[in-house]
C-alpha cells in the first residue's frame, strides 16, 4: 500500500490483506538500516486475524521515498502523520530497536493516538560506538558486519531457522547491504542522540510489552529491564536464546508473545 505523507511516497506492507482502517490497528516499525520485511511473519498473522496491520518503511528505507529523518522525535511525528493519511485514529505500535524508540516517542508525543506499545530489543538509551558511527558515515562495510555479528544471537549464526535453508545472519547482512549507507549512518546517529527515553517512558499512558532477548548483545537484558522499570504499566518478557533480532531469529515465539499481549489490549 502506498501513501503520500508530507509530499513523499510512503510504502506500507499490509500482510497480504486489504487494509481496513475500521478494524483495530497495529503498526510495526523496523530498526536502523532495515525495512518492513523484518516483520513479515508477524504481520501476516495479525492481518489475517482481525487487525488492520501495517509494517512501515520509514523514510529513505525500503520503498519509501527519502531522505531519512534526522532524529527520533521527527520519526515519531511522521508516524502520527502516516496514521492521519491511513485513516487510523488510534493504533498499537510494535517497534524493534530504533523502531522501539520511535514507538516510545510516538506514545509520549501523541498520547491519544496509541492504544498499546510492544518494544522489542529496546533500551532507554541506545549509545552507538564512535567506530561504528564512523564506519557507517564513510560507507565502510565493517559497519554492517559489526551490526550482524552483534545483532544476531550466536545460535542463529550457524543455523536453526524454522524454515529449512534460511540463514538469519546471511539474510540480515543482505538486508543491510540493500539499504543506503548514508541512511544507516543517519539512523545510528539518531539512536545515539536520543536522550529523552526516560522522560518519554514516564509519559506513556498505555500497557507496554518489553520483549527482551536473553542473548541480546546490542540492548542487553539489563537495559531492557531498566526500560520496563521506567514505564508506568510494563509487561516485561525475557525470551531464552534470542539475540537482538528476535523476530527473525525466533519468529514463532515472538509472534506468540505479541499475540498474547495484543489480545489483552485489543479494542472490542
C-alpha positions in Angstrom: 0.0 0.0 0.0 1.3 3.4 -0.9 0.5 6.7 0.8 1.7 10.3 0.3 2.9 11.9 3.5 4.3 15.4 3.6 4.7 15.2 -0.2 6.7 12.0 -0.1 5.9 8.4 -1.1 5.5 6.0 1.8 5.2 2.3 1.4 3.5 0.1 4.0 3.0 -3.7 3.8 -0.4 -4.9 4.7 0.2 -8.6 5.2 -1.5 -9.7 2.0 -4.9 -8.3 3.0 -6.8 -5.2 2.0 -6.3 -2.5 4.6 -9.4 -1.6 6.6 -9.0 1.3 8.9 -12.2 0.4 10.7 -10.5 -2.5 12.3 -8.3 -2.3 15.4 -4.9 -1.2 14.1 -1.4 -2.3 14.8 1.7 -0.7 13.2 5.1 -2.3 13.0 8.3 -0.2 13.0 11.7 -1.5 11.9 15.2 -0.9 13.2 18.2 1.1 11.9 19.1 0.5 8.2 16.3 -2.1 7.8 12.8 -2.2 6.3 9.3 -3.6 6.7 10.4 -7.1 5.7 11.8 -8.0 9.2 8.2 -8.1 10.4 6.8 -10.3 7.6 5.9 -13.4 9.7 4.2 -11.4 12.5 2.5 -9.0 10.1 0.7 -11.8 8.1 -0.8 -13.3 11.3 -2.3 -10.0 12.6 -3.6 -9.0 9.1 -5.4 -12.3 8.9 -6.9 -12.2 12.4 -9.0 -9.1 12.7 -6.4 -6.4 12.7 -5.6 -3.5 10.3 -1.9 -4.3 10.2 0.8 -2.1 8.6 4.5 -2.6 8.5 6.0 0.7 7.5 9.1 1.5 5.5 10.5 4.6 7.3 11.6 7.5 5.0 14.6 6.5 2.9 14.2 2.8 3.7 12.8 0.1 1.6 10.3 1.5 -0.9 9.6 4.8 1.0 11.0 8.0 -0.5 13.8 9.7 1.3 15.5 11.5 2.8 15.8 9.7 6.1 14.5 11.6 9.1 17.3 13.1 11.3 16.1 12.2 14.8 13.7 10.0 16.8 11.1 12.8 17.6 10.8 13.6 13.9 10.2 9.9 13.1 7.5 9.8 15.9 5.7 12.8 14.4 6.0 11.2 11.0 4.2 8.0 12.3 1.4 10.2 13.5 1.2 11.8 10.1 1.1 8.4 8.4 -1.8 7.4 10.7 -3.7 10.5 9.6 -3.2 9.6 5.9 -4.2 6.0 6.5 -7.4 7.0 8.4 -6.2 5.4 11.7 -7.4 7.2 14.8 -5.5 5.0 17.3 -3.1 2.1 16.9 -1.0 -0.3 18.9 2.7 0.2 18.0 5.3 -2.6 17.8 8.8 -1.4 17.3 12.2 -3.1 17.2 15.4 -1.4 18.2 15.3 2.1 16.6 11.7 1.4 15.8 11.1 0.8 19.5 12.5 4.2 20.3 10.2 5.7 17.6 7.2 3.8 19.1 8.1 5.1 22.6 8.5 8.7 21.4 5.2 8.5 19.5 3.4 7.3 22.6 4.9 10.2 24.6 4.3 12.9 22.0 0.9 11.7 20.6 -0.6 10.0 23.6 -4.2 10.0 22.3 -3.1 8.1 19.2 -1.5 5.0 20.8 -3.5 2.1 22.4 -0.6 -0.1 23.4 3.2 -0.5 22.9 5.3 -3.5 22.1 9.0 -2.7 22.5 11.5 -5.3 21.2 15.2 -5.1 21.6 14.9 -1.7 23.3 16.5 0.4 25.9 16.1 3.9 27.4 19.2 5.0 25.6 21.0 3.3 22.7 24.5 4.7 22.5 26.4 3.7 19.4 30.2 3.2 19.5 32.1 6.0 17.7 33.9 3.5 15.5 30.6 2.1 14.3 29.2 5.6 13.6 32.3 6.5 11.6 32.2 3.2 9.6 28.6 3.9 8.7 29.3 7.5 7.9 32.1 6.5 5.4 30.2 3.6 3.9 32.7 1.1 5.3 31.2 -2.5 5.1 32.6 -3.1 8.6 29.6 -1.2 9.9 27.2 -3.8 8.5 29.5 -6.7 9.5 29.5 -5.4 13.1 25.8 -5.0 13.3 25.1 -8.5 12.1 27.8 -10.1 14.3 26.5 -8.4 17.4 22.8 -8.2 16.4 22.2 -11.9 15.6 22.3 -14.3 18.5 25.1 -16.9 18.4 22.8 -19.9 17.6 21.3 -18.1 14.7 24.8 -17.5 13.2 25.1 -21.2 12.4 21.5 -22.2 11.5 18.5 -23.3 13.5 15.9 -21.3 11.5 12.4 -22.9 11.5 12.4 -22.7 7.6 15.0 -25.1 6.2 17.6 -23.4 4.1 17.2 -19.9 5.6 20.1 -18.3 7.4 19.3 -15.4 9.7 22.8 -13.9 9.7 23.2 -14.0 5.9 19.7 -12.6 5.3 20.4 -9.8 7.8 23.6 -9.0 6.0 21.9 -8.8 2.6 19.1 -6.6 4.0 21.5 -4.1 5.4 23.6 -4.2 2.2 20.4 -3.4 0.2 20.0 -0.1 2.0 21.8 3.2 1.6 24.9 3.6 3.9 24.0 7.2 4.4 20.6 6.2 5.7 22.2 3.7 8.1 24.6 6.4 9.3 21.7 8.8 9.9 19.7 6.1 11.8 22.6 5.2 14.1 23.2 8.8 14.9 19.5 9.3 15.7 19.7 6.4 18.1 22.9 7.7 19.7 21.5 11.2 20.1 18.1 10.2 21.6 18.3 11.3 25.2 14.6 11.6 26.0 14.0 7.9 26.7 13.4 8.1 30.5 11.2 11.2 30.1 9.2 9.7 27.3 8.7 6.4 29.1 7.2 8.3 32.1 4.6 9.9 29.7 3.3 6.6 28.3 -0.3 6.0 29.3 -0.8 2.5 27.9 0.3 -1.0 28.6 3.8 -1.7 27.3 5.3 -5.1 26.4 9.1 -5.1 26.7 10.4 -8.1 24.9 14.0 -8.9 26.0 16.3 -11.2 24.2 18.2 -13.1 26.9 21.2 -13.3 24.5 20.9 -9.8 23.1 24.3 -8.1 23.0 23.2 -4.8 21.5 20.5 -4.0 24.0 21.4 -6.4 26.9 18.7 -7.8 29.2 19.7 -5.3 32.0 18.9 -2.4 29.6 15.5 -3.9 28.7 14.7 -4.4 32.4 15.7 -0.8 33.1 13.3 0.3 30.4 10.5 -1.7 31.8 11.1 -0.2 35.3 10.7 3.3 33.8 7.3 2.6 32.2 4.1 3.1 34.2 2.5 -0.2 33.1 5.2 -2.5 31.9 4.8 -6.2 30.8 8.4 -7.5 30.5 9.0 -10.8 28.9 12.5 -12.4 28.6 13.0 -14.7 25.6 15.5 -17.5 26.2 18.2 -17.9 23.5 17.2 -14.9 21.5 19.5 -12.2 20.3 18.7 -8.7 19.2 17.0 -9.8 16.0 14.4 -11.8 17.9 11.5 -11.5 15.5 13.6 -13.2 12.7 15.7 -15.5 15.0 12.6 -16.8 16.8 9.6 -15.7 14.7 7.1 -18.1 16.2 8.0 -17.4 19.8 7.9 -13.6 19.1 4.5 -14.0 17.5 3.2 -15.9 20.4 4.3 -13.2 22.9 2.8 -10.5 20.7 -0.5 -12.4 20.2 -0.9 -12.8 24.0 -0.1 -9.2 24.7 -2.2 -7.6 22.0 -5.2 -9.9 22.7 -5.4 -8.4 26.1 -5.4 -4.8 24.8 -7.4 -5.2 21.6 -10.4 -2.8 21.4 -13.7 -4.6 21.0 
